[in-house]
Amino acid sequence: AASSPSSSSAIVVASSSSKSKSKAALAFVKRRTRSEREFDEEYMKKYGDEDSHIPVMLGEVMDVFDSSSSSFRLRSFVDCTLGAAGHSCAIIQAHPELQTYIGLDVDPVAHEEAQSRINNMLNSTPACSSTNLKAHMLLKNFKEIKQAIGQVDEKLLLSGVDGILMDLGMSSMQVDDPRRGFSMLNNGPLDMRMDPKGSLKAEDILNSWPPTEVGKILQEYGEESNWYSLQNKIVKARLGGGFHTTGDLVDLIRGSTSRVKGGRQGWIKTAARVFQALRIAVNDELKTLENSLYNCFDCLSPGGRLAVISFHSLEDRIVKQTFLNIINNIPRKDDTIIEEGGFGAEPKEFNYYPGEKEVWIKQVVKGSSGVILTKRPITATPKEEKLNSRCRSAKLRVIQKM
Ligand SMILES: C[S@@+](CC[C@H](N)C(=O)[O-])C[C@H]1O[C@@H](n2cnc3c(N)ncnc32)[C@H](O)[C@@H]1O
């Protein structure tokens, strides 16, 4: 993590000695903007708790949708990743002009938790109950955002929504529950499905996928350099009964990596990469993300904003590249994915005026259909990183529709 509190762009030049070293150094091109916001611990605690989930970069997200510092108005908002509804509750409370709120989550546990939190807040906050706000919490994958908006209000699908948030990855509720199989530290079934109705579990991949496919996900989704050796060990372990718990997998990784580079704890990093690879494959996360970014942008009103928080480099690369494709009208790779239904508002003439007080906007990238408001992603303040280790890898990128 960079220590500078201000904007940073550091290119680490390769040492001349070894080829692999220089390759690694060239890959280490850090480009980001450290948030300059005053971190408000009380505010974070108001909307999050350690038993469920602490919202990441809450103040920064609030700035993106802040109506007081720009001509931006938030009359409709979709939270694609409800989780424990920390971001959602803060947005709803801060925006009395909000008329339609839609929250989505594919996980029934998160959906139920978020629904009860939002309903409790609406009932107990006089300012919220006196407004005309209609709140809809739906158990849905965010790739179906168009159906979700259409289900709530068909007209909204045509006019577009003013704000959309995606806070990717898992909530603490999911990681901390051993029954979900996401954590390498708590023994549990090898599940890893965000949507319990999904047909594929991590154990299916480990026990029955072709060896080359197992190797491919370890390499591509885990960026694991030792992927070939692990692939072979996984396939060999099938002869001894295969994998049934996260502990079985951890034991194999621990046994395979204790003597390789990375020190005595090297296996933990390998395990984190293997778990990440399996989770991405089980939930088809990268393909879903790319298509959903297009779908979300289609659903924005002219001037509407989409904010995305990602937690690892594979996700961030997709957000960065897809935003560039979107503003330059480059269609998605698989155009057949486009769903039936509305495609957002017809593009109108829209002049982009960053609000005078929008100090978080540093450098923008303009295209014919949108503006990327974060040429470099925004990362959390050092103070927030200290309090919530999860936000150390968080990157916030924002796009605005023309
Ligand atoms: C990091 S948490 C969100 C936390 C939330 N912002 C808060 O403040 O509490 C991510 C949530 O997204 C959900 N999720 C992940 N992929 C999804 C998808 N494709 N569609 C809908 N929800 C998804 C997960 O189930 C999880 O509850």
Ligand as a Chemical Component Dictionary entry (heavy atoms), coordinates in Angstrom:
data_LIG
# 
_chem_comp.id                   LIG 
_chem_comp.type                 NON-POLYMER 
_chem_comp.pdbx_formal_charge   0 
_chem_comp.three_letter_code    LIG 
# 
loop_
_chem_comp_atom.comp_id 
_chem_comp_atom.atom_id 
_chem_comp_atom.alt_atom_id 
_chem_comp_atom.type_symbol 
_chem_comp_atom.charge 
_chem_comp_atom.model_Cartn_x 
_chem_comp_atom.model_Cartn_y 
_chem_comp_atom.model_Cartn_z 
_chem_comp_atom.pdbx_ordinal 
LIG C1  C1  C 0  -19.448 -6.860  -0.354 1  
LIG S1  S1  S 1  -21.078 -7.388  -0.145 2  
LIG C2  C2  C 0  -21.995 -5.890  -0.198 3  
LIG C3  C3  C 0  -22.000 -5.161  1.101  4  
LIG C4  C4  C 0  -22.915 -3.973  1.135  5  
LIG N1  N1  N 0  -22.500 -2.935  0.230  6  
LIG C5  C5  C 0  -23.050 -3.413  2.547  7  
LIG O1  O1  O 0  -22.808 -2.207  2.734  8  
LIG O2  O2  O -1 -23.382 -4.152  3.447  9  
LIG C6  C6  C 0  -21.416 -8.092  -1.692 10 
LIG C7  C7  C 0  -22.788 -8.709  -1.824 11 
LIG O3  O3  O 0  -23.017 -8.904  -3.206 12 
LIG C8  C8  C 0  -23.717 -10.091 -3.387 13 
LIG N2  N2  N 0  -23.476 -10.534 -4.763 14 
LIG C9  C9  C 0  -22.328 -11.031 -5.288 15 
LIG N3  N3  N 0  -22.501 -11.314 -6.587 16 
LIG C10 C10 C 0  -23.774 -10.966 -6.896 17 
LIG C11 C11 C 0  -24.545 -11.005 -8.084 18 
LIG N4  N4  N 0  -24.039 -11.448 -9.238 19 
LIG N5  N5  N 0  -25.802 -10.537 -8.040 20 
LIG C12 C12 C 0  -26.342 -10.054 -6.888 21 
LIG N6  N6  N 0  -25.665 -10.016 -5.725 22 
LIG C13 C13 C 0  -24.393 -10.459 -5.737 23 
LIG C14 C14 C 0  -23.177 -11.017 -2.353 24 
LIG O4  O4  O 0  -24.112 -12.029 -2.063 25 
LIG C15 C15 C 0  -22.940 -10.058 -1.172 26 
LIG O5  O5  O 0  -24.046 -10.063 -0.296 27 
# 
loop_
_chem_comp_bond.comp_id 
_chem_comp_bond.atom_id_1 
_chem_comp_bond.atom_id_2 
_chem_comp_bond.value_order 
_chem_comp_bond.pdbx_ordinal 
LIG C1  S1  SING 1  
LIG S1  C2  SING 2  
LIG S1  C6  SING 3  
LIG C2  C3  SING 4  
LIG C3  C4  SING 5  
LIG C4  N1  SING 6  
LIG C4  C5  SING 7  
LIG C5  O1  DOUB 8  
LIG C5  O2  SING 9  
LIG C6  C7  SING 10 
LIG C7  O3  SING 11 
LIG C7  C15 SING 12 
LIG O3  C8  SING 13 
LIG C8  N2  SING 14 
LIG C8  C14 SING 15 
LIG N2  C9  SING 16 
LIG N2  C13 SING 17 
LIG C9  N3  DOUB 18 
LIG N3  C10 SING 19 
LIG C10 C11 SING 20 
LIG C10 C13 DOUB 21 
LIG C11 N4  SING 22 
LIG C11 N5  DOUB 23 
LIG N5  C12 SING 24 
LIG C12 N6  DOUB 25 
LIG N6  C13 SING 26 
LIG C14 O4  SING 27 
LIG C14 C15 SING 28 
LIG C15 O5  SING 29 
# 
